[in-house]
Amino acid sequence: MQRAVLKPGKEKKVKNFYPTVYADELAEAPKAPGITRLYAAGGEPLGTGYFEPGSRAALRLYRFDEGPLDAAFFEVRFREAARRRERLGPYHRLVHAEADGLPGLVVDRFSEVLLVQVRTQGAWALKDRWIPALERVTGARAAVLVPTEYGKKAGLSLEKRALWGTPPKTLAYEEDGLSFELPLELAQTKGFYLDQRENRRLFEAEVQPGMAVLDVYSHVGGFALRAARKGARALAVDKDLAALGALDRAARTLGVWVDVRSGDAPRVLAALVAEGHRFDRIVLDPPALAKSPRDLPRAKHIFTELLAHAFRLLAPGGRVWVSSCSYYVKEADLLEAARRAGADTATRFRVVRITHQPDDHPWVAQVPETLYLKTLVLEPHPIS
């Protein structure tokens, strides 16, 4: 087996279960990609992972002992992940990469169909070991590989394909009585955003009949549809026509009505302000606006713009739910954007609630990157 050796003093974070070893932390490294055992400078074995030459994140550890990365290992990992989610029903994230001890691998379960993301060279190189194990553990009738931007950045040129079985043309999803039929093409690019499930439940609980609700970056309308079935007047905004089409079909199945507007969110919000609209609840759930640290200033600017529009659109007693699904946008960054928006609109507000991702997207304290979803619930709080 290949070996890699850390520079003196670099073993502390690995001993604290951080799975990524960077190239500049290694005193000795293999020349070829492959399964590699990691040692401290003094010779102590620290773990086993996959080495990717030329990558800044050179070695990703799958285990913190000297055991193998064989099919049996992956089967144990998948069974552990499934056990932790056994009360969540048939729709959930089954594998959340490093948080489940499987770097570079994400698996979302939609009943009998799995959507699989491979985000690292190592995870793909080990596919002949984990694909059979995943099929055995889940018993899913089909698994579909979903190419991602993460994979492209890692140098993977993967195409959509079935890992096993025959994928359906549409993907069924059910959540608390809401039923969706998503075209597989749409599910492969955006999925359903399983990570907002608990927020959608909390949101519906505070919606009252007759309220006006605005769901911005609505995708297939998880928030808007929940509001509509509570008797609210809901408007969904998204530029993806396929997603709005799925929303319309779900609304008809549920027997409710949701208005839609297609277009760029900031422009639509500005138009709604100009038209004099007011809403009791506003959801702002944009896609990841910061995929690297250099994107953070732009992301904060966009959040400030969105929140300023939202504050102008709120009816008295209204609330804004704003989410970021980017690791690089911290709670403090969202709060700073909200304060800037408050200054721009003369709005004093209080923070009603802060939430994070649900249990099937676990957050491991030793791996900060596993915490990515942050949601603030903000309420204007005037004072004389």
BALOBA-1460 file (C-alpha; in Angstrom, 3 decimals):
// residues 384
<rec num="1" residu="m" x="0.000" y="0.000" z="0.000"/>
<rec num="2" residu="q" x="1.154" y="3.536" z="-0.731"/>
<rec num="3" residu="r" x="2.237" y="5.727" z="2.157"/>
<rec num="4" residu="a" x="2.200" y="9.407" z="2.937"/>
<rec num="5" residu="v" x="3.913" y="11.122" z="5.870"/>
<rec num="6" residu="l" x="2.878" y="14.363" z="7.517"/>
<rec num="7" residu="k" x="5.269" y="17.158" z="8.330"/>
<rec num="8" residu="p" x="6.120" y="17.442" z="12.047"/>
<rec num="9" residu="g" x="3.279" y="19.021" z="14.031"/>
<rec num="10" residu="k" x="0.605" y="18.484" z="11.357"/>
<rec num="11" residu="e" x="-0.974" y="15.427" z="12.922"/>
<rec num="12" residu="k" x="-3.148" y="17.206" z="15.502"/>
<rec num="13" residu="k" x="-6.159" y="17.911" z="13.272"/>
<rec num="14" residu="v" x="-6.084" y="14.371" z="11.835"/>
<rec num="15" residu="k" x="-6.102" y="12.956" z="15.355"/>
<rec num="16" residu="n" x="-9.141" y="15.154" z="15.932"/>
<rec num="17" residu="f" x="-10.882" y="13.423" z="12.999"/>
<rec num="18" residu="y" x="-10.470" y="16.032" z="10.277"/>
<rec num="19" residu="p" x="-10.384" y="13.954" z="7.076"/>
<rec num="20" residu="t" x="-8.653" y="16.249" z="4.568"/>
<rec num="21" residu="v" x="-4.875" y="16.465" z="4.321"/>
<rec num="22" residu="y" x="-3.498" y="19.231" z="2.107"/>
<rec num="23" residu="a" x="-0.503" y="18.819" z="-0.163"/>
<rec num="24" residu="d" x="1.591" y="21.383" z="1.717"/>
<rec num="25" residu="e" x="1.123" y="19.417" z="4.954"/>
<rec num="26" residu="l" x="2.901" y="16.342" z="3.596"/>
<rec num="27" residu="a" x="6.619" y="15.643" z="3.986"/>
<rec num="28" residu="e" x="6.375" y="12.499" z="1.881"/>
<rec num="29" residu="a" x="3.757" y="11.627" z="-0.705"/>
<rec num="30" residu="p" x="3.158" y="8.989" z="-3.393"/>
<rec num="31" residu="k" x="3.686" y="9.835" z="-7.045"/>
<rec num="32" residu="a" x="0.561" y="8.023" z="-8.262"/>
<rec num="33" residu="p" x="-3.110" y="8.190" z="-7.260"/>
<rec num="34" residu="g" x="-4.423" y="5.397" z="-5.096"/>
<rec num="35" residu="i" x="-5.309" y="4.088" z="-1.671"/>
<rec num="36" residu="t" x="-2.759" y="5.436" z="0.775"/>
<rec num="37" residu="r" x="-1.945" y="5.008" z="4.445"/>
<rec num="38" residu="l" x="-1.089" y="8.171" z="6.346"/>
<rec num="39" residu="y" x="1.629" y="8.353" z="9.021"/>
<rec num="40" residu="a" x="2.704" y="11.021" z="11.470"/>
<rec num="41" residu="a" x="6.264" y="12.308" z="11.235"/>
<rec num="42" residu="g" x="7.220" y="9.947" z="14.066"/>
<rec num="43" residu="g" x="5.831" y="6.902" z="12.253"/>
<rec num="44" residu="e" x="2.447" y="6.562" z="13.998"/>
<rec num="45" residu="p" x="-0.293" y="5.322" z="11.593"/>
<rec num="46" residu="l" x="-3.136" y="7.840" z="11.405"/>
<rec num="47" residu="g" x="-5.563" y="6.586" z="8.793"/>
<rec num="48" residu="t" x="-6.331" y="5.275" z="5.330"/>
<rec num="49" residu="g" x="-7.597" y="7.276" z="2.386"/>
<rec num="50" residu="y" x="-7.211" y="8.070" z="-1.279"/>
<rec num="51" residu="f" x="-4.332" y="10.182" z="-2.604"/>
<rec num="52" residu="e" x="-4.836" y="12.523" z="-5.554"/>
<rec num="53" residu="p" x="-1.547" y="13.921" z="-6.899"/>
<rec num="54" residu="g" x="-1.774" y="17.490" z="-8.123"/>
<rec num="55" residu="s" x="-4.757" y="18.310" z="-5.910"/>
<rec num="56" residu="r" x="-4.523" y="20.860" z="-3.121"/>
<rec num="57" residu="a" x="-6.658" y="18.503" z="-1.013"/>
<rec num="58" residu="a" x="-4.200" y="15.721" z="-1.701"/>
<rec num="59" residu="l" x="-5.392" y="13.001" z="0.662"/>
<rec num="60" residu="r" x="-8.924" y="12.378" z="1.885"/>
<rec num="61" residu="l" x="-9.203" y="9.918" z="4.754"/>
<rec num="62" residu="y" x="-12.045" y="7.412" z="4.812"/>
<rec num="63" residu="r" x="-11.007" y="5.872" z="8.099"/>
<rec num="64" residu="f" x="-8.757" y="6.797" z="11.014"/>
<rec num="65" residu="d" x="-7.160" y="3.384" z="11.390"/>
<rec num="66" residu="e" x="-5.179" y="0.962" z="9.239"/>
<rec num="67" residu="g" x="-8.153" y="-0.975" z="7.870"/>
<rec num="68" residu="p" x="-8.858" y="-1.558" z="4.160"/>
<rec num="69" residu="l" x="-11.139" y="0.368" z="1.796"/>
<rec num="70" residu="d" x="-12.847" y="-2.705" z="0.387"/>
<rec num="71" residu="a" x="-16.478" y="-3.479" z="-0.437"/>
<rec num="72" residu="a" x="-17.063" y="-4.684" z="3.137"/>
<rec num="73" residu="f" x="-15.883" y="-1.330" z="4.500"/>
<rec num="74" residu="f" x="-18.314" y="0.578" z="2.284"/>
<rec num="75" residu="e" x="-21.156" y="-1.753" z="3.170"/>
<rec num="76" residu="v" x="-20.613" y="-1.060" z="6.866"/>
<rec num="77" residu="r" x="-20.528" y="2.696" z="6.220"/>
<rec num="78" residu="f" x="-23.765" y="2.563" z="4.205"/>
<rec num="79" residu="r" x="-25.511" y="0.442" z="6.830"/>
<rec num="80" residu="e" x="-24.483" y="2.882" z="9.547"/>
<rec num="81" residu="a" x="-25.776" y="5.810" z="7.476"/>
<rec num="82" residu="a" x="-29.073" y="4.026" z="6.794"/>
<rec num="83" residu="r" x="-29.512" y="3.149" z="10.475"/>
<rec num="84" residu="r" x="-29.115" y="6.789" z="11.490"/>
<rec num="85" residu="r" x="-31.923" y="7.726" z="9.081"/>
<rec num="86" residu="e" x="-34.288" y="4.803" z="9.545"/>
<rec num="87" residu="r" x="-37.046" y="6.972" z="11.064"/>
<rec num="88" residu="l" x="-37.010" y="9.561" z="8.299"/>
<rec num="89" residu="g" x="-39.174" y="7.733" z="5.795"/>
<rec num="90" residu="p" x="-38.373" y="6.943" z="2.158"/>
<rec num="91" residu="y" x="-37.152" y="10.412" z="1.122"/>
<rec num="92" residu="h" x="-33.928" y="11.683" z="2.652"/>
<rec num="93" residu="r" x="-30.203" y="12.227" z="2.178"/>
<rec num="94" residu="l" x="-28.671" y="8.821" z="2.799"/>
<rec num="95" residu="v" x="-24.987" y="9.813" z="2.556"/>
<rec num="96" residu="h" x="-23.632" y="13.268" z="3.348"/>
<rec num="97" residu="a" x="-19.994" y="12.913" z="2.266"/>
<rec num="98" residu="e" x="-17.432" y="13.550" z="5.045"/>
<rec num="99" residu="a" x="-20.178" y="13.771" z="7.670"/>
<rec num="100" residu="d" x="-20.878" y="10.069" z="7.055"/>
<rec num="101" residu="g" x="-17.219" y="9.097" z="6.668"/>
<rec num="102" residu="l" x="-17.427" y="8.934" z="2.863"/>
<rec num="103" residu="p" x="-15.534" y="11.895" z="1.374"/>
<rec num="104" residu="g" x="-16.719" y="13.007" z="-2.048"/>
<rec num="105" residu="l" x="-19.895" y="10.907" z="-2.053"/>
<rec num="106" residu="v" x="-23.462" y="12.200" z="-1.659"/>
<rec num="107" residu="v" x="-26.546" y="10.007" z="-2.015"/>
<rec num="108" residu="d" x="-30.154" y="11.232" z="-1.924"/>
<rec num="109" residu="r" x="-32.876" y="8.621" z="-1.571"/>
<rec num="110" residu="f" x="-36.210" y="9.070" z="-3.333"/>
<rec num="111" residu="s" x="-37.882" y="5.829" z="-2.263"/>
<rec num="112" residu="e" x="-36.694" y="3.191" z="-4.753"/>
<rec num="113" residu="v" x="-34.434" y="5.553" z="-6.724"/>
<rec num="114" residu="l" x="-31.087" y="6.991" z="-5.617"/>
<rec num="115" residu="l" x="-29.472" y="10.169" z="-6.929"/>
<rec num="116" residu="v" x="-25.710" y="9.879" z="-6.501"/>
<rec num="117" residu="q" x="-23.172" y="12.728" z="-6.609"/>
<rec num="118" residu="v" x="-19.457" y="11.986" z="-6.927"/>
<rec num="119" residu="r" x="-17.393" y="15.037" z="-6.030"/>
<rec num="120" residu="t" x="-13.780" y="13.782" z="-5.899"/>
<rec num="121" residu="q" x="-11.412" y="11.755" z="-8.039"/>
<rec num="122" residu="g" x="-10.934" y="9.306" z="-5.190"/>
<rec num="123" residu="a" x="-14.632" y="8.579" z="-4.748"/>
<rec num="124" residu="w" x="-14.948" y="7.814" z="-8.454"/>
<rec num="125" residu="a" x="-11.805" y="5.676" z="-8.499"/>
<rec num="126" residu="l" x="-13.319" y="3.526" z="-5.728"/>
<rec num="127" residu="k" x="-16.687" y="3.102" z="-7.470"/>
<rec num="128" residu="d" x="-16.278" y="-0.626" z="-8.125"/>
<rec num="129" residu="r" x="-16.146" y="-1.115" z="-4.356"/>
<rec num="130" residu="w" x="-18.942" y="1.155" z="-3.206"/>
<rec num="131" residu="i" x="-21.520" y="0.753" z="-5.999"/>
<rec num="132" residu="p" x="-22.218" y="-2.951" z="-5.272"/>
<rec num="133" residu="a" x="-22.252" y="-2.225" z="-1.542"/>
<rec num="134" residu="l" x="-24.738" y="0.624" z="-1.981"/>
<rec num="135" residu="e" x="-27.035" y="-1.571" z="-4.063"/>
<rec num="136" residu="r" x="-26.916" y="-4.369" z="-1.488"/>
<rec num="137" residu="v" x="-27.633" y="-2.122" z="1.466"/>
<rec num="138" residu="t" x="-30.406" y="-0.014" z="-0.062"/>
<rec num="139" residu="g" x="-32.127" y="-2.517" z="-2.341"/>
<rec num="140" residu="a" x="-32.995" y="0.461" z="-4.571"/>
<rec num="141" residu="r" x="-34.237" y="-0.509" z="-8.020"/>
<rec num="142" residu="a" x="-32.185" y="2.206" z="-9.722"/>
<rec num="143" residu="a" x="-29.344" y="4.617" z="-8.994"/>
<rec num="144" residu="v" x="-28.534" y="7.614" z="-11.168"/>
<rec num="145" residu="l" x="-25.192" y="9.414" z="-11.306"/>
<rec num="146" residu="v" x="-25.714" y="13.173" z="-11.055"/>
<rec num="147" residu="p" x="-22.770" y="15.242" z="-12.363"/>
<rec num="148" residu="t" x="-22.029" y="18.318" z="-10.233"/>
<rec num="149" residu="e" x="-19.942" y="21.472" z="-10.310"/>
<rec num="150" residu="y" x="-17.926" y="20.018" z="-7.432"/>
<rec num="151" residu="g" x="-16.966" y="17.063" z="-9.607"/>
<rec num="152" residu="k" x="-16.039" y="19.269" z="-12.536"/>
<rec num="153" residu="k" x="-13.781" y="21.350" z="-10.303"/>
<rec num="154" residu="a" x="-12.110" y="18.125" z="-9.181"/>
<rec num="155" residu="g" x="-11.383" y="17.237" z="-12.807"/>
<rec num="156" residu="l" x="-14.151" y="14.689" z="-13.265"/>
<rec num="157" residu="s" x="-15.817" y="14.687" z="-16.680"/>
<rec num="158" residu="l" x="-18.795" y="12.531" z="-15.761"/>
<rec num="159" residu="e" x="-22.025" y="12.234" z="-17.700"/>
<rec num="160" residu="k" x="-25.476" y="11.342" z="-16.452"/>
<rec num="161" residu="r" x="-25.839" y="7.572" z="-16.362"/>
<rec num="162" residu="a" x="-27.505" y="4.759" z="-14.494"/>
<rec num="163" residu="l" x="-25.218" y="3.090" z="-11.975"/>
<rec num="164" residu="w" x="-27.689" y="0.205" z="-11.949"/>
<rec num="165" residu="g" x="-31.290" y="-0.427" z="-12.913"/>
<rec num="166" residu="t" x="-33.498" y="1.574" z="-15.271"/>
<rec num="167" residu="p" x="-34.193" y="5.113" z="-14.037"/>
<rec num="168" residu="p" x="-37.791" y="6.339" z="-14.322"/>
<rec num="169" residu="k" x="-38.634" y="9.334" z="-16.515"/>
<rec num="170" residu="t" x="-40.056" y="11.150" z="-13.528"/>
<rec num="171" residu="l" x="-39.046" y="11.107" z="-9.885"/>
<rec num="172" residu="a" x="-41.798" y="10.878" z="-7.288"/>
<rec num="173" residu="y" x="-41.486" y="12.769" z="-4.015"/>
<rec num="174" residu="e" x="-43.912" y="13.092" z="-1.112"/>
<rec num="175" residu="e" x="-43.559" y="15.374" z="1.908"/>
<rec num="176" residu="d" x="-46.223" y="15.742" z="4.581"/>
<rec num="177" residu="g" x="-49.052" y="15.237" z="2.108"/>
<rec num="178" residu="l" x="-47.491" y="17.226" z="-0.749"/>
<rec num="179" residu="s" x="-46.846" y="15.087" z="-3.830"/>
<rec num="180" residu="f" x="-44.485" y="15.944" z="-6.660"/>
<rec num="181" residu="e" x="-43.618" y="14.322" z="-9.960"/>
<rec num="182" residu="l" x="-40.275" y="15.812" z="-10.978"/>
<rec num="183" residu="p" x="-38.894" y="15.251" z="-14.472"/>
<rec num="184" residu="l" x="-35.692" y="13.284" z="-13.950"/>
<rec num="185" residu="e" x="-33.749" y="15.951" z="-15.826"/>
<rec num="186" residu="l" x="-34.879" y="18.559" z="-13.291"/>
<rec num="187" residu="a" x="-34.179" y="16.273" z="-10.349"/>
<rec num="188" residu="q" x="-30.688" y="15.597" z="-11.680"/>
<rec num="189" residu="t" x="-29.800" y="19.272" z="-11.862"/>
<rec num="190" residu="k" x="-31.475" y="20.617" z="-8.734"/>
<rec num="191" residu="g" x="-33.158" y="17.775" z="-6.893"/>
<rec num="192" residu="f" x="-35.809" y="18.776" z="-4.368"/>
<rec num="193" residu="y" x="-33.688" y="20.473" z="-1.711"/>
<rec num="194" residu="l" x="-34.309" y="17.896" z="0.974"/>
<rec num="195" residu="d" x="-32.316" y="20.047" z="3.386"/>
<rec num="196" residu="q" x="-35.177" y="22.584" z="3.680"/>
<rec num="197" residu="r" x="-37.700" y="19.994" z="4.867"/>
<rec num="198" residu="e" x="-37.693" y="21.069" z="8.537"/>
<rec num="199" residu="n" x="-37.779" y="24.758" z="7.627"/>
<rec num="200" residu="r" x="-40.787" y="24.131" z="5.400"/>
<rec num="201" residu="r" x="-42.576" y="22.518" z="8.336"/>
<rec num="202" residu="l" x="-41.735" y="25.391" z="10.687"/>
<rec num="203" residu="f" x="-42.800" y="27.891" z="8.052"/>
<rec num="204" residu="e" x="-46.167" y="26.241" z="7.427"/>
<rec num="205" residu="a" x="-46.858" y="26.166" z="11.150"/>
<rec num="206" residu="e" x="-46.803" y="29.970" z="11.353"/>
<rec num="207" residu="v" x="-48.790" y="30.689" z="8.171"/>
<rec num="208" residu="q" x="-52.401" y="31.693" z="8.753"/>
<rec num="209" residu="p" x="-55.384" y="31.753" z="6.336"/>
<rec num="210" residu="g" x="-55.576" y="34.965" z="4.365"/>
<rec num="211" residu="m" x="-51.888" y="35.799" z="4.624"/>
<rec num="212" residu="a" x="-49.963" y="36.921" z="1.549"/>
<rec num="213" residu="v" x="-46.825" y="34.797" z="1.060"/>
<rec num="214" residu="l" x="-43.915" y="35.337" z="-1.329"/>
<rec num="215" residu="d" x="-41.609" y="32.399" z="-2.123"/>
<rec num="216" residu="v" x="-38.482" y="33.680" z="-3.916"/>
<rec num="217" residu="y" x="-36.172" y="31.203" z="-5.653"/>
<rec num="218" residu="s" x="-39.115" y="28.876" z="-5.145"/>
<rec num="219" residu="h" x="-37.864" y="25.980" z="-7.316"/>
<rec num="220" residu="v" x="-40.864" y="23.586" z="-7.260"/>
<rec num="221" residu="g" x="-42.640" y="25.576" z="-4.565"/>
<rec num="222" residu="g" x="-42.147" y="23.663" z="-1.324"/>
<rec num="223" residu="f" x="-42.798" y="26.784" z="0.778"/>
<rec num="224" residu="a" x="-45.485" y="28.299" z="-1.473"/>
<rec num="225" residu="l" x="-47.541" y="25.108" z="-1.657"/>
<rec num="226" residu="r" x="-47.500" y="24.659" z="2.107"/>
<rec num="227" residu="a" x="-48.705" y="28.249" z="2.499"/>
<rec num="228" residu="a" x="-51.440" y="27.784" z="-0.096"/>
<rec num="229" residu="r" x="-52.864" y="24.738" z="1.618"/>
<rec num="230" residu="k" x="-53.093" y="26.751" z="4.846"/>
<rec num="231" residu="g" x="-55.335" y="29.208" z="3.006"/>
<rec num="232" residu="a" x="-52.696" y="31.845" z="2.203"/>
<rec num="233" residu="r" x="-52.363" y="33.719" z="-1.093"/>
<rec num="234" residu="a" x="-49.005" y="32.517" z="-2.420"/>
<rec num="235" residu="l" x="-46.745" y="33.888" z="-5.144"/>
<rec num="236" residu="a" x="-43.711" y="31.889" z="-6.306"/>
<rec num="237" residu="v" x="-40.747" y="33.441" z="-8.127"/>
<rec num="238" residu="d" x="-38.174" y="31.448" z="-10.083"/>
<rec num="239" residu="k" x="-36.460" y="31.702" z="-13.459"/>
<rec num="240" residu="d" x="-36.586" y="27.936" z="-14.075"/>
<rec num="241" residu="l" x="-39.704" y="27.256" z="-16.132"/>
<rec num="242" residu="a" x="-39.412" y="23.490" z="-15.652"/>
<rec num="243" residu="a" x="-39.464" y="23.963" z="-11.884"/>
<rec num="244" residu="l" x="-42.486" y="26.257" z="-12.092"/>
<rec num="245" residu="g" x="-44.201" y="23.664" z="-14.250"/>
<rec num="246" residu="a" x="-43.628" y="21.025" z="-11.569"/>
<rec num="247" residu="l" x="-45.013" y="23.478" z="-9.007"/>
<rec num="248" residu="d" x="-48.175" y="24.001" z="-11.090"/>
<rec num="249" residu="r" x="-48.760" y="20.255" z="-11.418"/>
<rec num="250" residu="a" x="-48.287" y="19.760" z="-7.670"/>
<rec num="251" residu="a" x="-50.712" y="22.608" z="-6.939"/>
<rec num="252" residu="r" x="-53.376" y="21.056" z="-9.165"/>
<rec num="253" residu="t" x="-52.908" y="17.685" z="-7.468"/>
<rec num="254" residu="l" x="-53.297" y="19.354" z="-4.082"/>
<rec num="255" residu="g" x="-56.276" y="21.413" z="-5.223"/>
<rec num="256" residu="v" x="-54.754" y="24.821" z="-4.446"/>
<rec num="257" residu="w" x="-53.672" y="27.842" z="-6.456"/>
<rec num="258" residu="v" x="-50.205" y="29.419" z="-6.458"/>
<rec num="259" residu="d" x="-49.420" y="32.460" z="-8.610"/>
<rec num="260" residu="v" x="-46.027" y="32.390" z="-10.336"/>
<rec num="261" residu="r" x="-43.643" y="34.908" z="-11.839"/>
<rec num="262" residu="s" x="-40.666" y="33.856" z="-13.907"/>
<rec num="263" residu="g" x="-37.555" y="35.985" z="-13.924"/>
<rec num="264" residu="d" x="-34.457" y="37.227" z="-12.164"/>
<rec num="265" residu="a" x="-35.295" y="37.468" z="-8.467"/>
<rec num="266" residu="p" x="-33.900" y="40.948" z="-7.658"/>
<rec num="267" residu="r" x="-35.679" y="42.429" z="-10.694"/>
<rec num="268" residu="v" x="-38.962" y="40.744" z="-9.842"/>
<rec num="269" residu="l" x="-38.706" y="41.961" z="-6.247"/>
<rec num="270" residu="a" x="-38.022" y="45.508" z="-7.410"/>
<rec num="271" residu="a" x="-41.079" y="45.321" z="-9.664"/>
<rec num="272" residu="l" x="-43.244" y="44.084" z="-6.803"/>
<rec num="273" residu="v" x="-42.073" y="47.021" z="-4.673"/>
<rec num="274" residu="a" x="-42.925" y="49.443" z="-7.486"/>
<rec num="275" residu="e" x="-46.351" y="47.857" z="-7.863"/>
<rec num="276" residu="g" x="-47.102" y="48.404" z="-4.179"/>
<rec num="277" residu="h" x="-47.414" y="44.777" z="-3.090"/>
<rec num="278" residu="r" x="-47.173" y="43.730" z="0.554"/>
<rec num="279" residu="f" x="-46.583" y="40.286" z="2.017"/>
<rec num="280" residu="d" x="-46.920" y="38.788" z="5.477"/>
<rec num="281" residu="r" x="-44.239" y="36.166" z="4.914"/>
<rec num="282" residu="i" x="-41.314" y="36.239" z="2.477"/>
<rec num="283" residu="v" x="-38.909" y="33.366" z="1.797"/>
<rec num="284" residu="l" x="-35.516" y="34.096" z="0.210"/>
<rec num="285" residu="d" x="-33.737" y="30.827" z="-0.608"/>
<rec num="286" residu="p" x="-31.183" y="31.481" z="-3.379"/>
<rec num="287" residu="p" x="-28.780" y="28.889" z="-4.771"/>
<rec num="288" residu="a" x="-25.205" y="28.869" z="-3.452"/>
<rec num="289" residu="l" x="-23.939" y="32.421" z="-4.029"/>
<rec num="290" residu="a" x="-20.391" y="31.806" z="-2.765"/>
<rec num="291" residu="k" x="-18.619" y="28.696" z="-4.005"/>
<rec num="292" residu="s" x="-15.223" y="29.973" z="-2.855"/>
<rec num="293" residu="p" x="-13.985" y="32.654" z="-0.435"/>
<rec num="294" residu="r" x="-13.465" y="35.131" z="-3.268"/>
<rec num="295" residu="d" x="-17.221" y="35.007" z="-4.001"/>
<rec num="296" residu="l" x="-18.171" y="36.196" z="-0.515"/>
<rec num="297" residu="p" x="-18.259" y="39.994" z="-1.150"/>
<rec num="298" residu="r" x="-20.565" y="39.519" z="-4.143"/>
<rec num="299" residu="a" x="-22.771" y="37.118" z="-2.173"/>
<rec num="300" residu="k" x="-23.152" y="39.592" z="0.694"/>
<rec num="301" residu="h" x="-24.050" y="42.331" z="-1.783"/>
<rec num="302" residu="i" x="-26.781" y="40.160" z="-3.327"/>
<rec num="303" residu="f" x="-28.177" y="39.191" z="0.077"/>
<rec num="304" residu="t" x="-28.263" y="42.875" z="1.069"/>
<rec num="305" residu="e" x="-30.170" y="43.749" z="-2.108"/>
<rec num="306" residu="l" x="-32.639" y="40.888" z="-1.641"/>
<rec num="307" residu="l" x="-33.262" y="41.726" z="2.004"/>
<rec num="308" residu="a" x="-33.732" y="45.431" z="1.288"/>
<rec num="309" residu="h" x="-36.432" y="44.579" z="-1.255"/>
<rec num="310" residu="a" x="-37.988" y="42.143" z="1.224"/>
<rec num="311" residu="f" x="-38.107" y="44.702" z="4.043"/>
<rec num="312" residu="r" x="-39.859" y="47.147" z="1.690"/>
<rec num="313" residu="l" x="-42.396" y="44.470" z="0.748"/>
<rec num="314" residu="l" x="-43.300" y="43.343" z="4.271"/>
<rec num="315" residu="a" x="-46.698" y="44.117" z="5.688"/>
<rec num="316" residu="p" x="-46.842" y="45.182" z="9.377"/>
<rec num="317" residu="g" x="-46.075" y="42.166" z="11.551"/>
<rec num="318" residu="g" x="-44.489" y="40.308" z="8.646"/>
<rec num="319" residu="r" x="-41.390" y="38.119" z="8.651"/>
<rec num="320" residu="v" x="-38.564" y="37.292" z="6.253"/>
<rec num="321" residu="w" x="-37.003" y="33.821" z="6.076"/>
<rec num="322" residu="v" x="-33.582" y="34.066" z="4.427"/>
<rec num="323" residu="s" x="-31.314" y="31.076" z="3.782"/>
<rec num="324" residu="s" x="-27.792" y="30.511" z="2.548"/>
<rec num="325" residu="c" x="-26.671" y="27.057" z="1.385"/>
<rec num="326" residu="s" x="-23.032" y="28.113" z="1.007"/>
<rec num="327" residu="y" x="-20.434" y="27.098" z="3.584"/>
<rec num="328" residu="y" x="-18.518" y="30.316" z="2.897"/>
<rec num="329" residu="v" x="-21.479" y="32.524" z="3.878"/>
<rec num="330" residu="k" x="-21.541" y="32.383" z="7.670"/>
<rec num="331" residu="e" x="-24.350" y="33.389" z="10.005"/>
<rec num="332" residu="a" x="-22.398" y="36.562" z="10.740"/>
<rec num="333" residu="d" x="-22.324" y="37.378" z="7.012"/>
<rec num="334" residu="l" x="-26.084" y="36.957" z="6.684"/>
<rec num="335" residu="l" x="-26.607" y="39.141" z="9.747"/>
<rec num="336" residu="e" x="-24.290" y="41.788" z="8.317"/>
<rec num="337" residu="a" x="-26.249" y="41.784" z="5.052"/>
<rec num="338" residu="a" x="-29.487" y="42.116" z="7.039"/>
<rec num="339" residu="r" x="-28.080" y="45.051" z="9.024"/>
<rec num="340" residu="r" x="-27.016" y="46.777" z="5.803"/>
<rec num="341" residu="a" x="-30.471" y="46.204" z="4.338"/>
<rec num="342" residu="g" x="-31.998" y="47.537" z="7.530"/>
<rec num="343" residu="a" x="-29.879" y="50.679" z="7.243"/>
<rec num="344" residu="d" x="-30.875" y="51.105" z="3.580"/>
<rec num="345" residu="t" x="-34.584" y="50.834" z="4.413"/>
<rec num="346" residu="a" x="-34.686" y="52.378" z="7.906"/>
<rec num="347" residu="t" x="-35.807" y="49.006" z="9.281"/>
<rec num="348" residu="r" x="-35.066" y="47.910" z="12.837"/>
<rec num="349" residu="f" x="-35.517" y="44.152" z="13.097"/>
<rec num="350" residu="r" x="-35.146" y="41.312" z="15.539"/>
<rec num="351" residu="v" x="-33.888" y="37.805" z="14.880"/>
<rec num="352" residu="v" x="-36.772" y="35.460" z="15.642"/>
<rec num="353" residu="r" x="-34.996" y="32.187" z="14.877"/>
<rec num="354" residu="i" x="-31.823" y="30.700" z="13.400"/>
<rec num="355" residu="t" x="-31.926" y="27.185" z="11.974"/>
<rec num="356" residu="h" x="-29.519" y="24.822" z="10.264"/>
<rec num="357" residu="q" x="-29.747" y="21.746" z="8.074"/>
<rec num="358" residu="p" x="-31.768" y="18.701" z="9.246"/>
<rec num="359" residu="d" x="-30.534" y="15.447" z="10.741"/>
<rec num="360" residu="d" x="-30.039" y="13.637" z="7.438"/>
<rec num="361" residu="h" x="-27.493" y="16.324" z="6.465"/>
<rec num="362" residu="p" x="-25.356" y="15.885" z="9.615"/>
<rec num="363" residu="w" x="-23.002" y="18.552" z="10.874"/>
<rec num="364" residu="v" x="-19.773" y="17.171" z="12.351"/>
<rec num="365" residu="a" x="-18.113" y="19.595" z="14.759"/>
<rec num="366" residu="q" x="-14.571" y="18.584" z="13.706"/>
<rec num="367" residu="v" x="-15.384" y="19.197" z="10.030"/>
<rec num="368" residu="p" x="-16.638" y="22.790" z="9.762"/>
<rec num="369" residu="e" x="-17.426" y="22.405" z="6.059"/>
<rec num="370" residu="t" x="-20.285" y="20.034" z="6.912"/>
<rec num="371" residu="l" x="-22.291" y="22.982" z="8.272"/>
<rec num="372" residu="y" x="-23.518" y="24.810" z="5.206"/>
<rec num="373" residu="l" x="-27.232" y="25.695" z="5.532"/>
<rec num="374" residu="k" x="-28.117" y="28.702" z="7.667"/>
<rec num="375" residu="t" x="-31.561" y="30.301" z="7.890"/>
<rec num="376" residu="l" x="-32.468" y="33.523" z="9.668"/>
<rec num="377" residu="v" x="-36.058" y="34.458" z="10.477"/>
<rec num="378" residu="l" x="-36.237" y="38.237" z="10.719"/>
<rec num="379" residu="e" x="-39.083" y="40.459" z="11.897"/>
<rec num="380" residu="p" x="-39.179" y="44.260" z="11.720"/>
<rec num="381" residu="h" x="-39.305" y="45.586" z="15.263"/>
<rec num="382" residu="p" x="-40.111" y="49.285" z="15.263"/>
<rec num="383" residu="i" x="-39.557" y="51.325" z="18.377"/>
<rec num="384" residu="s" x="-40.353" y="54.952" z="19.087"/>
